[in-house]
Amino acid sequence: MLIEAPGFDPLFEKKRAHTFHKSNERVEHIFKNLCKHGHVHIQDTKTAALLCNGSLYSVVMEWLQQNRTQPLTEYAYPIIIFNLNAFQLKYVEEMVQTYITETISDIDTFFHFNKWV
């Protein structure tokens, strides 16, 4: 749907672009707070947010277009590590893995619970 709909449905494309824009704003806000508290130095938080979200979006699109058999969630770790390294942030691998596991579990629980709503 992400691959084919933009060309056929302008309303869908408008919603996709709006969602991507809002996500960039959230990530930029996070980056500004990290800079404010001295955790990271990013000269242009807007561009950094675009790059961070763009890397995720590109992976998802490639996965969809190539009909990958592995779950999309398996890309979470390399994407997170790539971005942490790009921003020269220190991390503990086990904590990253725990974060991913907990986040995926939360998402599964949310969608399972709301499936019938």
Buried (B, 14 or more C-beta within 10 A) or exposed (E): EEEEBBEEEEEBEEEBEEEBEEBBEEBBEBBBEBBEEEEBEBEEBBBBBBBBBEBBBEBBEEBEEEEEEEEEEEBBBEBBEBBEEEBEEEEEEEEBEEBBEEEEEEEEEEEEEEEEE
